[in-house]
Amino acid sequence: MNPNQSSSVRQVDAVVVGAGFAGLYMVKKMRDDLGLTVQAFEAGQGVGGTWYWNRYPGARVDSQAYIYQYWFSDELLGEWDWSERFPAQPETERYLNHVADKFDLRKDIQFGTRVTSAHYNETAQRWTVTTDGGQTVEAQFLLMGSGGLSAPVVPPFRGYESFKGQCIHTAYWPKEGVDFKGKRVGVIGTGATGIQVIQTIADQVGHLTVFQRTPNYTIPMRNPKYDDAKRAALRTEYPVLKERVHDTFAGFNYDFTDRSFLDIPFEERQEMLQKLWDDGSLNFWIGGFREVFFDEKVNEEVSNFVRDRIRVRINDPQVAAKLVPSDHGFGTRRVPLENKYYEVYNRDNVELVDVKATPIDCMTEKGIRTSEGEYELDILIMATGFDAGTGALTRIDIRGRDGVSLNDAWSSGTRTTMGLQVHGYPNMFMTMGPFSPAAAFCNVPTCLQQQIDWITDCMQFVRDQGRQAVEATAEAETNWIAHHDEVAQMTLVHKTGTSWYMGANIEGKERRLIPYAGGANTYRKACDDVKARGFEGFALS
Ligand code: NA7
């Protein structure tokens, strides 16, 4: 035992934070591939991460089931039956429970336990990890599977405490559900989450008031049920799909066309857009034209295509004007899939309040007060999003070399090397970290698996070299950030600047593109190149 380790503290090779898609796979890889001792901590009472917490009505994946899954086990691929193209939360949660059981992962996970701090001991080259239950564990490696969209945000409304009704953030949805019958319900937020909630509960509530600040572009979801024949057909595609997803811009099975939008005659490109639209998936966004992200003229035509399709579904032109986005271009913010969302606003029991025009002043005992008046509510749903990319990390007291806290280190600007490591934090690896596509511009399981495979190889390399620690060099980090920023600044996402992609939903947060915009395929190649060159840019000690 190292002289700096106290004998009463449990020693493991790796601590894993989280038991969602990333955490489960990390436990498996560390234990079964590297033969390490692992302790995972999970704040929830079960596995699932995002799919454990976000059990709000209508919660559903926006990637097709057949690519939103693990690829590491052919047996798993052969036995798991997806029921539809875009499964709802309970099904994905069941899938992750099945994975945990099948690979006996629970025995290395402690549930109901939140990691509160992780401090690096430079002499011992180990991390000391503490939990909200007062436990301490020491580990060589600290593996963050804490999620990119797992730190919920509630806007700091004045009078929050005075509201006498029930107030629920969508990411803390009660397991027993909520009874909406006859109730006056308010929803703040019309992002991917708000849209799913609104379209699901509108016909269950007494009255629904939607507080919308920014309307989003959406795509109508086509969600057929799967039968055995369809599932069998998909299974024959899995061997190709598992390679294909790593070879595309966004980790999906489809990718941009190589054709230039403006070189295609107007009628033909409109037909191409219609075909993509009819697929009823994110194909329209990330399987169409790359120029949508860079070229304002192209973006405007595509935006108009979508605006026209939204407008015709809403009976009242004044309501339609509020729901059709006009202050940003298509795809420069997250594009949700929807199912009969706009028809909700044709119902008598639904009211849309534009809180950009009439801002929320405060919460009151009875509900919400805007500059225009008070809205009385029994239930208020906060579909107000997350502190994306950095939030799950900075909410933990992480201290690296010289006791420098990650919060302080990032206060003058987020820094990561490929979203995998931070200089000054040896042996700490992240998944879905800032400046990687996994942070938002990727079918998350694709990028998580790629990152975790790379991390596993890197850890194996450290061990093969007979060394204890690996840390991104300051130079490699500076180079990656310069590349990240250069790519980011070419995009209209950066120019629009109002989304959580840019940190814009958090007051005081740095305005910088969080996900890497060069593509999952480009990123994967960059990671592979680093590995092929003996983990160049990552120093061993
Ligand atoms: P988002 O996409 O961050 O949406 C949050 C929504 O809440 C959005 O409509 C915000 O309006 C709104 N919001 C936030 N604060 C306020 C205040 N103070 N007043 C009014 N409205 C407010 O979160 P989601 O949970 O929908 O989605 C996050 C990701 O999780 C999603 O993309 C999926 O990948 C999974 P704004 O747009 O800022 O004007």
Boltz pocket constraint, residues with backbone or C-beta under 6 A from the ligand:
constraints:
  - pocket:
      binder: B
      contacts: [[A, 149], [A, 155], [A, 188], [A, 189], [A, 190], [A, 191], [A, 192], [A, 193], [A, 194], [A, 211], [A, 212], [A, 213], [A, 214], [A, 334], [A, 355], [A, 360], [A, 383], [A, 384], [A, 385], [A, 386], [A, 498], [A, 500], [A, 505]]
      max_distance: 6.0
